[in-house]
Each structure stands twice: as structure tokens, then as C-alpha cells.
Amino acid sequence: DAGVTQSPTHLIKTRGQQVTLRCSPKSGHDTVSWYQQALGQGPQFIFQYYEEEERQRGNFPDRFSGHQYPNYSSELNVNALLLGDSALYLCASSWGRTGSSYEQYFGPGTRLTVT
Amino acid sequence: GDSVTQMEGPVTLSEEAFLTINCTYTATGYPSLFWYVQYPGEGLQLLLKATKADDKGSNKGFEATYRKETTSFHLEKGSVQVSDSAVYFCALRLSGGSNYKLTFGKGTLLTVNP
């Protein structure tokens, strides 16, 4: 049973560029969340996609956008990169129905470095 | 807003020592509480959870009890192993139909020496 996969593993970009990160959810999951984890900090929620729509968003600027495909995979796009966007980007998948058993399963992350 | 506060790290212990990592929370609603563990170079793994007051979550020898009166969810283990060395994150998720995000603490680095 494949877990959450993310690509690429590492990425180096220059300020002002755009980047796309990809995520495939765990088998049987239909919901994808994205988090940003700065060095030495806990993950910060960016947004969550369910049924191909963004259904909750954290405190991130519009430069951060996403997409979910019919097969539930997802992309995170960041435009006009800033040095402060350097971080580990984590994707988490879950089953879309909320409830007491709601759990999010995380991928290994994509390490983005902006120079 | 909602927040999670963890004890400052790093925490360094000898093998077989007792572990406590403190976690307290502030929430406008009634949250579910989680402990996640992150091993070097890996993503986060769910360690244990509790969804209502006085619930005890447990897994792999780790335990945490949801204390509503003290808004706490402290992680404990009676005898740590070298393999427990990792970063531990406390997190919450508010209950309710439109709350899906996890709010994390800053993490506590645990190093266990042989």
C-alpha cells in the first residue's frame, strides 16, 4: 500500500521564479493538505483540497495556489519566490469526511531552497 | 487564535530514562489532540491521538492524556530507546464542519544516548 509521495525531493530556485510541487495521496484518500515547515519550526497550514476545490486556507498570500486532479493528486504552485519561501513543503492526505477518526498522513516533503 | 506550546528543546536522555514532553494548547473550540514524530530526513508520522477530555492515546510505549482542565496533552514514555531520537510535534484540530487544518507546536528535539 503506497503512502503519500511527493516530488521532487529537493529543488533550488532563484528569487522571482515560480515553482510547482507535486503530491500523490495515500491509496483510498481523497483529500490533500499542504504545509510549510521552516527550519526549526512546526508545519504551518497552507490549504486543503477536496473534490478538486480549495476548502480551507491558512494565512498565506495569493502567491501560493494549488490544484487537485480527478485522481486526487495535487500540485502546490508558488509564484514570485522570495528568500523566505525556503522551507520543507509537506503534503498530507486524508479521507474527506470529518469525524473523530480524522487523521492526516504525511509525505516525506520537498525541500525548496530559494537563492 | 488557536495555538500549541511545547517545552523548549533539545531534550537529551540516556537509554531507559523516563521521558516527558510538555504540551499545552489554546483553542476557541473543542479540539482533537495529536502527537506526531519526525525522524531525520522524513515526513511526520502520527504517534497517537485523543479526541475528547480524559482520553488516553497510546502507541509504541508512548502515552498522552487529554486534560481539558489544564488544557494539556503531555507526552510520556517510561523507558526511551536510542531509536526514539527524533523531533516530536504536538498538534490540535478543532472540531466542527469547516475546520480541517492541523495547528502544530514548534517541535521538541529528543536525543537518546546509549
gemmi code that builds the backbone of each chain (N, CA, C; Angstrom):
import gemmi

chains = {
    "A": [
        ("ASP", (0.855, -1.182, 0.000), (0.000, 0.000, 0.000), (0.898, 1.241, 0.000)),
        ("ALA", (0.890, 1.986, -1.110), (1.760, 3.148, -1.212), (1.272, 4.237, -0.284)),
        ("GLY", (2.209, 4.890, 0.358), (1.874, 6.025, 1.204), (1.832, 7.284, 0.371)),
        ("VAL", (1.924, 8.413, 1.035), (1.922, 9.703, 0.359), (3.275, 9.908, -0.316)),
        ("THR", (3.259, 10.256, -1.585), (4.508, 10.511, -2.299), (4.546, 11.956, -2.767)),
        ("GLN", (5.762, 12.512, -2.779), (5.951, 13.888, -3.212), (7.135, 13.971, -4.160)),
        ("SER", (7.044, 14.918, -5.090), (8.172, 15.153, -5.994), (8.257, 16.634, -6.322)),
        ("PRO", (9.466, 17.126, -6.570), (10.741, 16.429, -6.376), (11.118, 16.379, -4.898)),
        ("THR", (12.235, 15.756, -4.611), (12.720, 15.684, -3.234), (13.364, 17.002, -2.816)),
        ("HIS", (14.162, 17.535, -3.712), (14.847, 18.801, -3.470), (14.711, 19.685, -4.696)),
        ("LEU", (14.763, 20.988, -4.446), (14.598, 21.950, -5.543), (15.320, 23.231, -5.166)),
        ("ILE", (16.057, 23.794, -6.110), (16.699, 25.083, -5.888), (16.183, 26.049, -6.946)),
        ("LYS", (15.686, 27.197, -6.496), (15.141, 28.211, -7.392), (15.738, 29.567, -7.042)),
        ("THR", (15.573, 30.500, -7.976), (16.048, 31.864, -7.789), (14.865, 32.772, -7.441)),
        ("ARG", (15.137, 33.800, -6.671), (14.100, 34.778, -6.335), (13.354, 35.239, -7.577)),
        ("GLY", (12.032, 35.356, -7.451), (11.222, 35.815, -8.562), (10.701, 34.707, -9.459)),
        ("GLN", (11.316, 33.526, -9.366), (10.857, 32.410, -10.195), (9.577, 31.799, -9.640)),
        ("GLN", (9.052, 30.855, -10.392), (7.852, 30.129, -9.997), (8.212, 28.654, -9.810)),
        ("VAL", (7.486, 27.972, -8.915), (7.779, 26.557, -8.669), (6.477, 25.774, -8.534)),
        ("THR", (6.526, 24.521, -8.953), (5.390, 23.613, -8.803), (5.846, 22.354, -8.084)),
        ("LEU", (5.165, 22.019, -7.009), (5.447, 20.815, -6.245), (4.257, 19.868, -6.407)),
        ("ARG", (4.539, 18.562, -6.369), (3.505, 17.579, -6.643), (3.346, 16.581, -5.515)),
        ("CYS", (2.135, 16.061, -5.402), (1.797, 15.139, -4.322), (0.782, 14.111, -4.804)),
        ("SER", (1.035, 12.853, -4.462), (0.049, 11.793, -4.682), (-0.392, 11.262, -3.333)),
        ("PRO", (-1.684, 11.243, -3.068), (-2.162, 10.834, -1.740), (-2.055, 9.331, -1.524)),
        ("LYS", (-2.170, 8.966, -0.277), (-2.218, 7.559, 0.105), (-3.422, 6.905, -0.550)),
        ("SER", (-3.265, 5.627, -0.921), (-4.352, 4.906, -1.553), (-5.611, 4.950, -0.689)),
        ("GLY", (-6.732, 5.303, -1.307), (-8.005, 5.368, -0.590), (-8.337, 6.740, -0.037)),
        ("HIS", (-7.382, 7.669, -0.095), (-7.621, 9.028, 0.394), (-8.027, 9.938, -0.746)),
        ("ASP", (-8.870, 10.930, -0.435), (-9.361, 11.829, -1.472), (-9.086, 13.302, -1.162)),
        ("THR", (-8.375, 13.564, -0.090), (-8.161, 14.943, 0.376), (-6.669, 15.185, 0.553)),
        ("VAL", (-6.223, 16.353, 0.105), (-4.807, 16.698, 0.211), (-4.655, 18.054, 0.893)),
        ("SER", (-3.767, 18.093, 1.877), (-3.418, 19.339, 2.556), (-1.949, 19.629, 2.316)),
        ("TRP", (-1.617, 20.913, 2.297), (-0.228, 21.341, 2.139), (0.191, 22.164, 3.345)),
        ("TYR", (1.433, 21.913, 3.788), (2.007, 22.625, 4.925), (3.395, 23.113, 4.558)),
        ("GLN", (3.773, 24.235, 5.142), (5.143, 24.759, 5.021), (5.843, 24.618, 6.359)),
        ("GLN", (7.021, 24.007, 6.354), (7.787, 23.843, 7.587), (9.133, 24.547, 7.439)),
        ("ALA", (9.251, 25.704, 8.063), (10.528, 26.420, 8.079), (11.477, 25.700, 9.026)),
        ("LEU", (12.760, 25.937, 8.848), (13.776, 25.252, 9.638), (13.577, 25.520, 11.129)),
        ("GLY", (13.485, 24.461, 11.908), (13.349, 24.590, 13.342), (11.956, 24.957, 13.819)),
        ("GLN", (10.979, 24.930, 12.930), (9.608, 25.296, 13.278), (8.647, 24.136, 13.009)),
        ("GLY", (7.433, 24.283, 13.540), (6.407, 23.312, 13.221), (5.767, 23.636, 11.882)),
        ("PRO", (5.121, 22.658, 11.268), (4.439, 22.912, 9.986), (3.327, 23.944, 10.126)),
        ("GLN", (3.197, 24.780, 9.084), (2.134, 25.779, 9.011), (1.197, 25.414, 7.858)),
        ("PHE", (-0.087, 25.418, 8.127), (-1.105, 25.019, 7.148), (-1.206, 26.060, 6.036)),
        ("ILE", (-1.114, 25.559, 4.775), (-1.263, 26.450, 3.623), (-2.705, 26.394, 3.115)),
        ("PHE", (-3.144, 25.208, 2.700), (-4.524, 24.999, 2.272), (-4.813, 23.518, 2.137)),
        ("GLN", (-6.110, 23.228, 1.963), (-6.565, 21.854, 1.771), (-7.478, 21.774, 0.549)),
        ("TYR", (-7.305, 20.692, -0.228), (-8.141, 20.458, -1.404), (-8.980, 19.207, -1.212)),
        ("TYR", (-10.247, 19.337, -1.572), (-11.205, 18.228, -1.513), (-12.155, 18.391, -2.674)),
        ("GLU", (-12.411, 17.310, -3.384), (-13.287, 17.344, -4.560), (-12.842, 18.444, -5.530)),
        ("GLU", (-11.553, 18.536, -5.701), (-10.921, 19.441, -6.672), (-11.105, 20.928, -6.360)),
        ("GLU", (-11.493, 21.216, -5.114), (-11.661, 22.619, -4.728), (-10.922, 22.893, -3.420)),
        ("GLU", (-10.457, 24.119, -3.258), (-9.826, 24.550, -2.020), (-10.939, 24.768, -0.993)),
        ("ARG", (-10.879, 24.044, 0.123), (-11.969, 24.189, 1.081), (-11.554, 24.843, 2.392)),
        ("GLN", (-10.267, 25.034, 2.599), (-9.811, 25.840, 3.717), (-8.416, 26.353, 3.378)),
        ("ARG", (-8.140, 27.579, 3.820), (-6.868, 28.197, 3.514), (-6.292, 28.802, 4.780)),
        ("GLY", (-4.987, 28.694, 4.936), (-4.284, 29.324, 6.052), (-3.853, 30.735, 5.680)),
        ("ASN", (-3.010, 31.323, 6.513), (-2.594, 32.712, 6.319), (-1.399, 32.808, 5.377)),
        ("PHE", (-1.615, 32.483, 4.143), (-0.583, 32.569, 3.121), (-1.081, 33.460, 1.985)),
        ("PRO", (-0.156, 34.217, 1.375), (-0.565, 35.139, 0.293), (-1.024, 34.393, -0.949)),
        ("ASP", (-1.614, 35.166, -1.852), (-2.155, 34.588, -3.084), (-1.074, 34.026, -3.996)),
        ("ARG", (0.193, 34.329, -3.705), (1.281, 33.737, -4.485), (1.268, 32.202, -4.369)),
        ("PHE", (0.663, 31.727, -3.304), (0.548, 30.285, -3.093), (-0.813, 29.831, -3.639)),
        ("SER", (-0.767, 28.935, -4.591), (-2.007, 28.420, -5.164), (-1.871, 26.919, -5.364)),
        ("GLY", (-2.996, 26.279, -5.590), (-2.946, 24.835, -5.729), (-3.955, 24.317, -6.720)),
        ("HIS", (-3.897, 23.011, -6.874), (-4.834, 22.347, -7.770), (-4.958, 20.899, -7.332)),
        ("GLN", (-6.145, 20.340, -7.518), (-6.331, 18.912, -7.291), (-6.943, 18.300, -8.538)),
        ("TYR", (-6.424, 17.177, -8.941), (-6.884, 16.494, -10.141), (-7.927, 15.431, -9.797)),
        ("PRO", (-8.654, 14.949, -10.830), (-9.688, 13.928, -10.565), (-9.152, 12.660, -9.905)),
        ("ASN", (-7.868, 12.367, -10.085), (-7.306, 11.168, -9.429), (-6.829, 11.487, -8.009)),
        ("TYR", (-7.169, 12.676, -7.507), (-6.892, 13.164, -6.141), (-5.479, 13.682, -5.960)),
        ("SER", (-4.587, 13.512, -6.918), (-3.257, 14.089, -6.779), (-3.357, 15.612, -6.779)),
        ("SER", (-2.300, 16.248, -6.311), (-2.375, 17.693, -6.108), (-1.058, 18.361, -6.459)),
        ("GLU", (-1.151, 19.644, -6.771), (0.023, 20.478, -7.006), (-0.043, 21.717, -6.115)),
        ("LEU", (1.119, 22.159, -5.685), (1.275, 23.431, -4.999), (2.132, 24.305, -5.893)),
        ("ASN", (1.631, 25.487, -6.212), (2.360, 26.448, -7.033), (2.697, 27.675, -6.193)),
        ("VAL", (3.931, 28.130, -6.312), (4.335, 29.348, -5.639), (4.947, 30.272, -6.688)),
        ("ASN", (4.373, 31.468, -6.815), (4.861, 32.461, -7.772), (5.744, 33.489, -7.076)),
        ("ALA", (6.552, 34.176, -7.894), (7.368, 35.291, -7.401), (8.087, 34.912, -6.110)),
        ("LEU", (8.889, 33.865, -6.183), (9.536, 33.318, -4.991), (10.359, 34.355, -4.240)),
        ("LEU", (10.259, 34.263, -2.920), (11.049, 35.082, -2.008), (12.014, 34.191, -1.244)),
        ("LEU", (13.074, 34.800, -0.714), (14.023, 34.021, 0.093), (13.311, 33.327, 1.242)),
        ("GLY", (12.311, 33.996, 1.791), (11.576, 33.453, 2.930), (10.705, 32.258, 2.609)),
        ("ASP", (10.588, 31.933, 1.322), (9.808, 30.750, 0.941), (10.632, 29.473, 1.066)),
        ("SER", (11.909, 29.605, 1.351), (12.759, 28.432, 1.551), (12.251, 27.652, 2.750)),
        ("ALA", (11.930, 26.384, 2.529), (11.326, 25.576, 3.587), (11.145, 24.149, 3.074)),
        ("LEU", (10.699, 23.289, 3.984), (10.256, 21.942, 3.623), (8.743, 22.018, 3.414)),
        ("TYR", (8.283, 21.597, 2.261), (6.851, 21.627, 1.958), (6.302, 20.213, 2.084)),
        ("LEU", (5.361, 20.070, 2.976), (4.796, 18.767, 3.295), (3.388, 18.641, 2.733)),
        ("CYS", (3.124, 17.497, 2.164), (1.786, 17.164, 1.706), (1.219, 16.118, 2.662)),
        ("ALA", (-0.046, 16.241, 2.976), (-0.715, 15.273, 3.841), (-2.028, 14.854, 3.198)),
        ("SER", (-2.346, 13.588, 3.270), (-3.614, 13.134, 2.709), (-4.502, 12.552, 3.800)),
        ("SER", (-5.791, 12.526, 3.497), (-6.772, 12.033, 4.461), (-8.044, 11.668, 3.721)),
        ("TRP", (-8.969, 11.101, 4.487), (-10.295, 10.808, 3.955), (-11.165, 12.042, 4.189)),
        ("GLY", (-11.912, 12.447, 3.182), (-12.578, 13.738, 3.187), (-13.643, 13.949, 4.233)),
        ("ARG", (-14.233, 12.886, 4.694), (-15.300, 13.036, 5.686), (-14.660, 13.277, 7.046)),
        ("THR", (-15.105, 14.338, 7.738), (-14.540, 14.636, 9.044), (-15.214, 13.785, 10.102)),
        ("GLY", (-14.547, 13.711, 11.233), (-15.094, 12.908, 12.315), (-14.011, 12.620, 13.326)),
        ("SER", (-14.324, 11.901, 14.341), (-13.350, 11.682, 15.400), (-12.169, 10.858, 14.946)),
        ("SER", (-12.297, 10.109, 13.847), (-11.187, 9.287, 13.388), (-10.369, 9.990, 12.310)),
        ("TYR", (-10.664, 11.256, 12.064), (-9.961, 12.010, 11.031), (-8.475, 12.037, 11.324)),
        ("GLU", (-7.648, 11.622, 10.366), (-6.201, 11.636, 10.521), (-5.561, 12.070, 9.224)),
        ("GLN", (-4.443, 12.751, 9.331), (-3.685, 13.163, 8.156), (-2.370, 12.395, 8.109)),
        ("TYR", (-2.058, 11.852, 6.944), (-0.836, 11.097, 6.714), (0.095, 11.928, 5.843)),
        ("PHE", (1.332, 12.082, 6.311), (2.260, 12.993, 5.669), (3.230, 12.282, 4.743)),
        ("GLY", (3.608, 12.990, 3.676), (4.682, 12.549, 2.814), (6.026, 13.003, 3.344)),
        ("PRO", (7.096, 12.630, 2.642), (8.455, 12.971, 3.107), (8.834, 14.426, 2.874)),
        ("GLY", (8.076, 15.120, 2.037), (8.331, 16.534, 1.835), (9.207, 16.843, 0.633)),
        ("THR", (9.130, 18.100, 0.204), (10.022, 18.655, -0.821), (10.782, 19.808, -0.184)),
        ("ARG", (12.095, 19.717, -0.230), (12.941, 20.783, 0.324), (13.167, 21.823, -0.756)),
        ("LEU", (12.624, 23.039, -0.575), (12.782, 24.132, -1.532), (13.787, 25.136, -0.983)),
        ("THR", (14.776, 25.445, -1.782), (15.753, 26.475, -1.434), (15.660, 27.586, -2.467)),
        ("VAL", (15.471, 28.802, -1.993), (15.391, 29.974, -2.871), (16.653, 30.808, -2.661)),
        ("THR", (17.369, 31.063, -3.746), (18.634, 31.814, -3.643), (18.518, 33.187, -4.313)),
    ],
    "B": [
        ("GLY", (-6.030, 33.430, 18.665), (-6.242, 32.288, 17.798), (-5.799, 31.011, 18.458)),
        ("ASP", (-5.995, 29.913, 17.754), (-5.596, 28.604, 18.266), (-4.086, 28.458, 18.233)),
        ("SER", (-3.533, 27.848, 19.257), (-2.083, 27.687, 19.307), (-1.700, 26.511, 20.181)),
        ("VAL", (-0.483, 26.028, 19.959), (0.080, 24.925, 20.736), (1.453, 25.355, 21.222)),
        ("THR", (1.721, 25.129, 22.482), (3.012, 25.474, 23.078), (3.671, 24.212, 23.612)),
        ("GLN", (4.865, 23.946, 23.152), (5.625, 22.787, 23.610), (6.824, 23.241, 24.421)),
        ("MET", (7.301, 22.335, 25.277), (8.512, 22.652, 26.034), (9.676, 22.857, 25.079)),
        ("GLU", (10.569, 23.751, 25.465), (11.743, 24.036, 24.648), (12.665, 22.825, 24.656)),
        ("GLY", (13.269, 22.575, 23.523), (14.266, 21.527, 23.474), (15.649, 22.144, 23.378)),
        ("PRO", (16.654, 21.369, 23.046), (16.553, 19.926, 22.893), (16.531, 19.206, 24.239)),
        ("VAL", (16.007, 17.997, 24.204), (15.983, 17.128, 25.364), (16.951, 15.981, 25.098)),
        ("THR", (17.873, 15.776, 26.019), (18.858, 14.703, 25.892), (18.711, 13.756, 27.071)),
        ("LEU", (18.506, 12.473, 26.779), (18.321, 11.461, 27.815), (19.217, 10.258, 27.546)),
        ("SER", (19.447, 9.506, 28.590), (20.124, 8.222, 28.442), (19.087, 7.146, 28.178)),
        ("GLU", (19.520, 6.086, 27.505), (18.614, 4.976, 27.233), (17.995, 4.460, 28.528)),
        ("GLU", (16.697, 4.123, 28.454), (15.894, 3.600, 29.565), (15.432, 4.688, 30.532)),
        ("ALA", (15.739, 5.944, 30.261), (15.251, 7.028, 31.117), (13.768, 7.286, 30.837)),
        ("PHE", (13.129, 8.017, 31.767), (11.724, 8.395, 31.627), (11.638, 9.701, 30.843)),
        ("LEU", (10.668, 9.751, 29.938), (10.510, 10.921, 29.079), (9.192, 11.631, 29.365)),
        ("THR", (9.251, 12.945, 29.482), (8.057, 13.787, 29.464), (8.322, 14.970, 28.552)),
        ("ILE", (7.430, 15.208, 27.616), (7.459, 16.416, 26.790), (6.128, 17.131, 27.007)),
        ("ASN", (6.213, 18.343, 27.545), (5.003, 19.083, 27.876), (4.386, 19.748, 26.653)),
        ("CYS", (3.063, 19.755, 26.632), (2.313, 20.408, 25.573), (1.055, 21.019, 26.168)),
        ("THR", (0.836, 22.300, 25.926), (-0.404, 22.957, 26.310), (-0.996, 23.635, 25.085)),
        ("TYR", (-2.278, 23.877, 25.125), (-2.933, 24.439, 23.943), (-3.904, 25.548, 24.322)),
        ("THR", (-4.177, 26.374, 23.351), (-5.230, 27.391, 23.426), (-6.122, 27.187, 22.223)),
        ("ALA", (-7.418, 27.039, 22.474), (-8.341, 26.776, 21.363), (-9.671, 27.441, 21.639)),
        ("THR", (-10.259, 27.966, 20.583), (-11.566, 28.612, 20.717), (-12.683, 27.582, 20.754)),
        ("GLY", (-12.414, 26.387, 20.304), (-13.420, 25.329, 20.302), (-12.959, 24.146, 21.112)),
        ("TYR", (-13.412, 22.993, 20.702), (-13.122, 21.757, 21.425), (-12.285, 20.879, 20.514)),
        ("PRO", (-10.948, 20.861, 20.718), (-10.085, 20.232, 19.721), (-9.859, 18.738, 19.917)),
        ("SER", (-9.416, 18.090, 18.852), (-8.754, 16.802, 18.929), (-7.264, 17.096, 19.048)),
        ("LEU", (-6.542, 16.235, 19.761), (-5.125, 16.470, 20.029), (-4.284, 15.320, 19.485)),
        ("PHE", (-3.096, 15.654, 19.014), (-2.234, 14.687, 18.353), (-0.776, 14.884, 18.773)),
        ("TRP", (-0.033, 13.810, 18.734), (1.423, 13.855, 18.753), (1.927, 13.217, 17.467)),
        ("TYR", (2.796, 13.979, 16.761), (3.454, 13.477, 15.571), (4.956, 13.370, 15.867)),
        ("VAL", (5.629, 12.454, 15.154), (7.072, 12.291, 15.295), (7.711, 12.422, 13.905)),
        ("GLN", (8.838, 13.103, 13.870), (9.570, 13.297, 12.610), (10.998, 12.795, 12.790)),
        ("TYR", (11.316, 11.689, 12.123), (12.678, 11.160, 12.143), (13.520, 11.914, 11.118)),
        ("PRO", (14.825, 11.942, 11.295), (15.689, 12.715, 10.397), (15.449, 12.387, 8.928)),
        ("GLY", (15.218, 13.432, 8.138), (15.054, 13.264, 6.699), (13.723, 12.698, 6.269)),
        ("GLU", (12.777, 12.613, 7.196), (11.484, 12.022, 6.855), (10.336, 12.988, 7.126)),
        ("GLY", (9.151, 12.626, 6.664), (7.958, 13.399, 6.966), (7.443, 13.070, 8.354)),
        ("LEU", (6.286, 13.618, 8.674), (5.711, 13.402, 10.004), (4.898, 12.107, 10.034)),
        ("GLN", (5.005, 11.406, 11.157), (4.204, 10.208, 11.384), (3.326, 10.426, 12.601)),
        ("LEU", (2.060, 10.049, 12.481), (1.165, 10.146, 13.625), (1.597, 9.139, 14.690)),
        ("LEU", (1.819, 9.623, 15.904), (2.240, 8.761, 17.001), (1.037, 8.322, 17.835)),
        ("LEU", (0.197, 9.293, 18.227), (-1.001, 8.970, 18.983), (-1.957, 10.147, 18.944)),
        ("LYS", (-3.188, 9.906, 19.359), (-4.199, 10.957, 19.317), (-5.210, 10.750, 20.442)),
        ("ALA", (-5.965, 11.821, 20.730), (-7.082, 11.766, 21.672), (-8.119, 12.769, 21.207)),
        ("THR", (-9.368, 12.389, 21.248), (-10.402, 13.231, 20.664), (-11.347, 13.856, 21.679)),
        ("LYS", (-11.288, 13.441, 22.946), (-12.140, 14.079, 23.944), (-11.446, 14.046, 25.294)),
        ("ALA", (-11.955, 14.856, 26.197), (-11.362, 15.001, 27.525), (-11.238, 13.655, 28.225)),
        ("ASP", (-10.088, 13.473, 28.894), (-9.740, 12.279, 29.672), (-9.389, 11.072, 28.807)),
        ("ASP", (-9.463, 11.208, 27.489), (-8.992, 10.137, 26.604), (-7.499, 9.985, 26.772)),
        ("LYS", (-7.002, 8.742, 26.727), (-5.569, 8.497, 26.721), (-5.203, 7.880, 25.388)),
        ("GLY", (-4.301, 8.537, 24.661), (-3.754, 7.960, 23.452), (-2.481, 7.206, 23.787)),
        ("SER", (-2.242, 6.093, 23.092), (-1.027, 5.336, 23.363), (-0.573, 4.610, 22.108)),
        ("ASN", (0.759, 4.463, 21.993), (1.334, 3.773, 20.836), (2.819, 3.590, 21.092)),
        ("LYS", (3.352, 2.439, 20.818), (4.796, 2.158, 20.909), (5.367, 2.533, 22.267)),
        ("GLY", (4.611, 2.409, 23.322), (5.087, 2.726, 24.659), (4.898, 4.181, 25.049)),
        ("PHE", (4.508, 5.021, 24.114), (4.226, 6.423, 24.398), (2.764, 6.576, 24.821)),
        ("GLU", (2.522, 7.529, 25.720), (1.169, 7.816, 26.177), (0.977, 9.315, 26.336)),
        ("ALA", (-0.274, 9.760, 26.163), (-0.619, 11.150, 26.455), (-2.094, 11.185, 26.821)),
        ("THR", (-2.441, 11.976, 27.835), (-3.819, 12.074, 28.299), (-4.347, 13.475, 28.055)),
        ("TYR", (-5.525, 13.579, 27.475), (-6.196, 14.841, 27.150), (-6.760, 15.413, 28.453)),
        ("ARG", (-6.156, 16.508, 28.926), (-6.588, 17.152, 30.171), (-7.232, 18.482, 29.834)),
        ("LYS", (-8.556, 18.514, 29.841), (-9.259, 19.736, 29.471), (-9.077, 20.814, 30.539)),
        ("GLU", (-9.046, 20.409, 31.823), (-8.979, 21.395, 32.902), (-7.665, 22.166, 32.896)),
        ("THR", (-6.597, 21.521, 32.403), (-5.302, 22.198, 32.342), (-4.891, 22.481, 30.896)),
        ("THR", (-5.777, 22.228, 29.955), (-5.519, 22.375, 28.506), (-4.145, 21.814, 28.146)),
        ("SER", (-3.929, 20.554, 28.514), (-2.622, 19.954, 28.292), (-2.736, 18.577, 27.651)),
        ("PHE", (-1.628, 18.141, 27.040), (-1.566, 16.831, 26.386), (-0.105, 16.402, 26.406)),
        ("HIS", (0.423, 16.144, 27.587), (1.843, 15.849, 27.766), (2.180, 14.439, 27.281)),
        ("LEU", (3.298, 14.318, 26.577), (3.747, 13.031, 26.051), (4.690, 12.375, 27.057)),
        ("GLU", (4.495, 11.082, 27.318), (5.333, 10.349, 28.267), (5.715, 8.992, 27.713)),
        ("LYS", (6.904, 8.543, 28.145), (7.328, 7.178, 27.862), (8.180, 6.717, 29.022)),
        ("GLY", (7.936, 5.517, 29.468), (8.596, 5.034, 30.678), (10.066, 4.712, 30.490)),
        ("SER", (10.467, 4.274, 29.289), (11.837, 3.840, 29.075), (12.187, 4.083, 27.607)),
        ("VAL", (12.950, 5.157, 27.358), (13.238, 5.518, 25.968), (14.381, 4.682, 25.406)),
        ("GLN", (14.385, 4.565, 24.096), (15.424, 3.844, 23.368), (16.141, 4.798, 22.421)),
        ("VAL", (17.323, 4.408, 21.990), (18.068, 5.238, 21.046), (17.229, 5.515, 19.799)),
        ("SER", (16.446, 4.543, 19.387), (15.619, 4.669, 18.184), (14.487, 5.688, 18.338)),
        ("ASP", (14.251, 6.163, 19.548), (13.228, 7.196, 19.773), (13.738, 8.601, 19.469)),
        ("SER", (15.009, 8.728, 19.173), (15.587, 10.028, 18.849), (14.911, 10.596, 17.609)),
        ("ALA", (14.311, 11.768, 17.749), (13.510, 12.369, 16.679), (13.008, 13.721, 17.172)),
        ("VAL", (12.249, 14.405, 16.311), (11.556, 15.628, 16.716), (10.082, 15.283, 16.925)),
        ("TYR", (9.533, 15.720, 18.050), (8.155, 15.424, 18.415), (7.317, 16.703, 18.348)),
        ("PHE", (6.168, 16.606, 17.674), (5.275, 17.748, 17.496), (3.925, 17.455, 18.124)),
        ("CYS", (3.468, 18.382, 18.913), (2.105, 18.353, 19.430), (1.231, 19.164, 18.479)),
        ("ALA", (0.007, 18.728, 18.253), (-0.863, 19.420, 17.301), (-2.311, 19.321, 17.739)),
        ("LEU", (-3.129, 20.243, 17.251), (-4.553, 20.198, 17.518), (-5.342, 20.410, 16.236)),
        ("ARG", (-6.573, 19.924, 16.249), (-7.530, 20.217, 15.179), (-8.872, 20.492, 15.818)),
        ("LEU", (-9.425, 21.645, 15.513), (-10.719, 21.997, 16.081), (-11.800, 21.099, 15.499)),
        ("SER", (-12.764, 20.772, 16.320), (-13.909, 20.035, 15.811), (-14.829, 21.011, 15.089)),
        ("GLY", (-15.728, 20.509, 14.301), (-16.617, 21.391, 13.556), (-16.511, 21.144, 12.070)),
        ("GLY", (-17.571, 21.436, 11.355), (-17.674, 21.058, 9.952), (-16.699, 21.731, 9.028)),
        ("SER", (-16.163, 22.910, 9.377), (-15.315, 23.617, 8.420), (-13.877, 23.748, 8.894)),
        ("ASN", (-13.493, 22.970, 9.885), (-12.130, 23.036, 10.416), (-11.382, 21.771, 10.040)),
        ("TYR", (-10.393, 21.936, 9.157), (-9.673, 20.768, 8.674), (-8.183, 20.828, 8.972)),
        ("LYS", (-7.674, 22.009, 9.303), (-6.230, 22.161, 9.440), (-5.740, 21.652, 10.774)),
        ("LEU", (-4.477, 21.225, 10.775), (-3.746, 20.918, 11.992), (-2.915, 22.141, 12.366)),
        ("THR", (-2.944, 22.484, 13.657), (-2.103, 23.553, 14.189), (-1.026, 22.895, 15.039)),
        ("PHE", (0.230, 23.152, 14.709), (1.357, 22.475, 15.349), (2.099, 23.386, 16.316)),
        ("GLY", (2.725, 22.754, 17.305), (3.731, 23.422, 18.093), (5.043, 23.472, 17.333)),
        ("LYS", (6.064, 24.056, 17.948), (7.343, 24.244, 17.261), (8.186, 22.980, 17.219)),
        ("GLY", (7.813, 21.985, 17.995), (8.569, 20.741, 17.999), (9.594, 20.693, 19.112)),
        ("THR", (9.878, 19.485, 19.572), (10.884, 19.250, 20.598), (11.825, 18.163, 20.117)),
        ("LEU", (13.105, 18.500, 20.019), (14.106, 17.532, 19.574), (14.519, 16.658, 20.751)),
        ("LEU", (14.380, 15.356, 20.580), (14.788, 14.387, 21.594), (15.989, 13.611, 21.077)),
        ("THR", (17.040, 13.573, 21.883), (18.207, 12.750, 21.588), (18.380, 11.757, 22.728)),
        ("VAL", (18.448, 10.470, 22.375), (18.649, 9.423, 23.377), (20.013, 8.800, 23.150)),
        ("ASN", (20.850, 8.843, 24.171), (22.197, 8.293, 24.086), (22.266, 6.891, 24.685)),
        ("PRO", (23.073, 6.031, 24.071), (23.194, 4.654, 24.598), (23.886, 4.626, 25.958)),
    ],
}
model = gemmi.Model(1)
for chain_id, residues in chains.items():
    chain = gemmi.Chain(chain_id)
    for i, (resn, *xyz) in enumerate(residues, 1):
        res = gemmi.Residue()
        res.name, res.seqid = resn, gemmi.SeqId(i, " ")
        for name, pos in zip(("N", "CA", "C"), xyz):
            atom = gemmi.Atom()
            atom.name, atom.element = name, gemmi.Element(name[0])
            atom.pos, atom.b_iso = gemmi.Position(*pos), 0.0
            res.add_atom(atom)
        chain.add_residue(res)
    model.add_chain(chain)
structure = gemmi.Structure()
structure.add_model(model)
structure.setup_entities()
